[in-house]
Amino acid sequence: MKAWLKGGLIGAGVGLVITIILIFLSRFSLGESIVTFFVVIGFPWSFIIGYILLIIFPYYGDAPLFFAGGFGGLIGIIINGFIIGAIKGLLPEQRKKLSILFSKVILIGIIIAILITSVFFLPRLWEASTGCPLKKAKSEFRIYDSQGRVTGMVNGEIKEEIPHSVYFSEYKEGWKTLPEEIMIFEPNDNYTYELFGLTKGNYDLEPSSNYEGRKIYFDAKNIPISPGETHQYHFDWKVLVEGKEGATILIDEDNDGLFEKNITSNIELTCGKFLIKVGRGSRFSQIFWELFYIIILMIITIFIVIISKKIIKFKINKQKENEI
């Protein structure tokens, strides 16, 4: 077996061992931290592979962090292990040339990762500039079935009227605070999800449904709500799976029992989309901040390219000096 291939396989094996250890550690309330390690050690392949997975499998709710980031990072660690091992298995002259090539590949990967990341996170800066609250709101969360039975928090009281349902209030697990949750163990109805604001802030909502043998998530992130405001969600999961706007959100802004606004959404609802649909934000403002963000990303990318070229040039000069 060639030395570079042997070294590459050993490196990939080390990468695989690292991923197994990280997966084992993730069982001890360290999920987010471990996924971060996956993404960092597997960079830039973790970003590239992760976002490819997101395009192929768009129905996984918090997938950008746990599904795409974690699995992409796992593959990325093995790839990086193979490359490093292969370089170590080469002769010194070959090793120098390949290390420079590897530096260029990493540079290209970084640029691709920045560009791909910008596509997914462009709206975030605009959201921060248009009044999307950063603080989590206190709210009452409940679910109604078609017969009007309710499970959740109602006027400060816990109710569990829907058959086979359980309400879990907010609680701490290790260093993490887990949000309130409602579980229905034998769902067989069209359910209405409702949040009633107690303080000003934002909330996240991630209801799910089993549709044609797979788990489908609706993902609402950083949605603003005020005291006395009610948001009521209705879902047509078939329409959502088709990529269309199958979620209907009714909004009662003044607690008079009448829903003044009615908006729709596809499988993902962000604060930015919410503000535009309810008339509190403008598309022009969003485009302005997206362009501003693109310019910042271009400056960062150019800076990385310049620094990387200087490093590569330094390595080439050092190699020539050694040859002399």
Steps between C-alpha positions, in 0.01 A plus 500: 500500500630846412625708791261791435199268482605319816550831680165627371314193624669527841405870514140420401495232769615751759229740377242224534613425857469872583144509362402189701634661819312823426178309428540317832556829687195656333280270712590694817306826444781636283319482167552857377863516618585169331336605174709818513814283528380297200456815293835653602718187467326402175526850351451592216342172388253513790346815349502379140367149573259636763331745266483241221312278749267791579416537132433125466310467831319832564246369754698460817423809711821583688707316241751783431664430836431142601439309178703676232770644726551180698498252211693735270760547773527124552581445132726807503712364788560175311588691178744727684650199678555326166663809342733562795591131521566484124731803518692345792550181299673677209867566444623839633510662150152375413374597845599865452327525163184327623484710819493813281228343285309406817526861620345614172221242529425613857495862379249415226294307756496800735383731221225255396394459864475880545296541181264210581459619859412851377208362299347343813574782744450818292162580659637490857670841493189658350286339769721649772460846342120492476397444859512122526535451877803307621347413837272197538141584591305339780188347350233237548522215252210264435355266238131453413347202321196515269265446797632801691693298756823667608839392630747759624499813712170694522478806730789369708346154540629178342238305307534158333158437343613353166523118527854359531654845538753635751612856571861566612579842641835672442778323689878483528709203387863550593605844376214525250150640552255292299177669384151386589376211290177317424506136390204315349585130489221385269422799274191444286358850451569842347643704784509875555811643667459821700734737682383782728758770579566594863809717442656662196760293318527213252414131494592187304247241391580162344193279463541174312287242326548154351414526132531200268748327729732792572522762770426852374582812701363854474768741619407844639798692639528828690134597444413826683206508740366763745304473827136410433572392141385160373657306213305198376653250255312264265685251276435318174797262505445372146529854363808568716679189370439622144696815588196726498345723767302248700529675839236758594570737789215700656600802712292672769702810589281655771350200686145576389435146372510614135786408269592822317769343280524180303832399338637185337842340490693208358686254722730771641392828659762752612458831674581682175232316301252550783560878515453541125181294495340693789602836352769598752798466264580578137666299227710808410648508851580131477678540165702796638630301796565193284719708266680649800560151637629376162752786489625410849534133398690600183745708707554206739547259208751730325692537828517119542617460138778761543624347828486146358694603188771653719521177704520285185761734345704483822490118488615498135790738576598290802494188284729664240742610775518143630568365151790748459 
